[in-house]
Amino acid sequence: DDLSHELMGFLNQEVHELIGMGASYIQLDSLRYTSWMVEYRRQAMIDAGVDLEKELDQQIAWDNVCIEGARGTPGVVVGHHICRGNNRSAWSGEGGYDPVAEKLFNTMNVDRFLLEYDTERAGSFEPLRYMPKDKMVVLGLISSKLPQLEKKDDVLRRIEEASKYVAIENLA
């Protein structure tokens, strides 16, 4: 815990130094939330005696410390990307955002979430029902994993589907 708090302090200091130098966009990227989305990882955490809700609360709190004071700074947008991994076309796992959506979307102190919906591994748009009305969602519909370009009509259909849960003006 001491090491984590020390590192969070360094990250928060870096965020504020970047803002001080004129950065208008700050983004956290995280693979850790996929542990709750991937069934075998979630089960491994349970088997290890981890309290999933308490651990999720702690992870969100740590990320919030890293960006504390950034959101609401005039001219600065704060984003959070839930990364599923794509190093050399390898990925961290598959599973929908359902296990983390309500808590993460409502307690992470960011302006926007950048979510990966480019393949089936992300599940449905239904977890977006928990997205607060004051946050933007970047849907991540275009894949960097496949050589084929997505069809315009397919992308538009997916945007329309997502708009059942998040207002169209809050989608990107």
Secondary structure, 3 states (H helix, E strand, C coil): CHHHHHHHHHHHHHHHHHHHCCCCEEEEEECCCHHHHCHHHHHHHHHCCCCHHHHHHHHHHHHHHHHCCCCCCCCCEEEEEECCCCHHHCCCCCCCCHHHHHHHHHHCCCCEEECCCCCHHHCCCHHHHHCCCCCEEECCCCCCCCCCCCCHHHHHHHHHHHCCCCCHHHEC
